[in-house]
Amino acid sequence: MKSIISTILFALVLTTGLFAQQTITNEQHERVLTHVEGNIYDVQFLDSRGTVVQEGQYWRDEDLLKPHGTWLLFAQHSKKVSTKATYEKGEQISVETIIDGKVIKADKQQLAAKNN
């Protein structure tokens, strides 16, 4: 009898962990690119419902499009900004994000130190 109860408890513990895992999918977003002027292009990334999930600007450098200006990443199922990043012709200048309700900021020097 003890072995049957032990086997049932073991199976329960094992299957509970399997059901607790989340499935994460990497959804492809439609990119809408609009020429503003000169080398500057606005870009919006849309989800499958047509909702803007990210927006920013690109700087065209020959055949390359580099992030430029302010980029905004919106919270899922919300129009609130969750992350804001600033770029200068492809170089990241700053980033500000909200994690667990707290605003976390990093400037150019902090980002450079982290990448080295």
C-alpha positions in Angstrom: 0.0 0.0 0.0 2.9 2.4 0.8 4.4 1.8 -2.6 1.2 2.7 -4.4 0.8 5.9 -2.4 4.4 6.8 -3.0 4.1 6.1 -6.8 0.9 8.3 -7.0 2.6 11.1 -5.1 5.7 10.9 -7.3 3.6 11.0 -10.4 1.6 14.0 -9.1 4.8 16.0 -8.3 6.3 15.1 -11.6 3.2 16.1 -13.7 2.6 19.3 -11.7 5.9 20.8 -12.9 5.0 20.0 -16.5 1.7 21.8 -16.3 3.2 24.8 -14.6 5.5 25.7 -17.5 4.6 28.5 -19.8 4.6 28.3 -23.6 6.3 31.3 -25.2 6.1 31.9 -28.9 8.1 34.4 -30.9 5.4 36.1 -33.0 6.4 37.7 -36.3 5.4 41.3 -36.5 4.5 43.2 -39.6 6.9 46.1 -40.3 5.5 49.4 -41.7 8.3 51.7 -43.0 7.5 55.3 -44.0 10.1 57.7 -45.5 10.0 61.0 -43.5 12.8 63.1 -45.1 16.4 62.7 -46.1 17.8 59.6 -44.4 15.1 59.3 -41.8 12.4 56.6 -41.8 9.6 56.0 -39.3 8.9 52.4 -38.5 6.0 50.6 -36.7 5.8 46.9 -35.8 2.3 45.6 -35.7 1.0 42.4 -34.2 -1.5 40.1 -35.9 -4.4 42.3 -34.7 -2.8 45.4 -36.2 -1.9 46.9 -32.8 1.4 48.8 -32.7 3.8 46.9 -30.4 6.9 48.9 -31.1 7.8 52.1 -33.0 10.8 54.2 -33.7 13.0 55.6 -36.5 15.7 54.4 -38.7 18.7 56.3 -40.1 19.6 55.1 -43.6 23.4 54.6 -44.0 23.9 53.4 -47.6 22.1 50.0 -47.7 21.7 49.7 -43.9 18.9 50.9 -41.7 20.2 51.8 -38.2 18.0 52.6 -35.2 17.8 56.4 -34.7 15.9 58.7 -32.3 13.5 57.4 -29.7 12.1 53.9 -29.8 9.1 52.8 -27.8 8.1 49.3 -26.8 4.5 48.9 -25.6 3.3 46.6 -22.9 1.4 43.6 -24.1 -2.4 44.2 -24.3 -1.8 47.9 -23.4 -0.9 51.2 -24.9 1.5 51.9 -22.0 5.2 52.3 -22.8 7.2 49.6 -21.1 10.6 50.4 -22.6 12.0 53.6 -24.1 15.4 53.6 -25.9 17.3 56.4 -27.6 19.7 55.9 -30.5 22.0 58.1 -32.5 22.6 56.7 -36.0 22.7 53.1 -34.7 24.5 53.8 -31.4 22.4 53.3 -28.3 22.5 56.3 -26.1 20.1 55.4 -23.3 17.4 52.9 -22.2 14.6 53.2 -19.7 12.3 50.3 -18.8 9.8 49.3 -16.1 10.4 46.1 -14.2 8.0 45.1 -11.4 6.7 48.7 -11.3 10.1 50.2 -10.9 11.8 52.4 -13.5 15.3 51.2 -14.5 17.5 53.6 -16.5 20.9 53.2 -18.1 22.9 55.9 -20.0 25.6 55.5 -22.7 28.4 55.0 -20.2 26.5 52.3 -18.2 25.5 50.5 -21.5 29.1 50.6 -22.7 30.4 49.2 -19.4 27.9 46.3 -19.5 28.8 45.4 -23.1 32.6 45.3 -22.3 
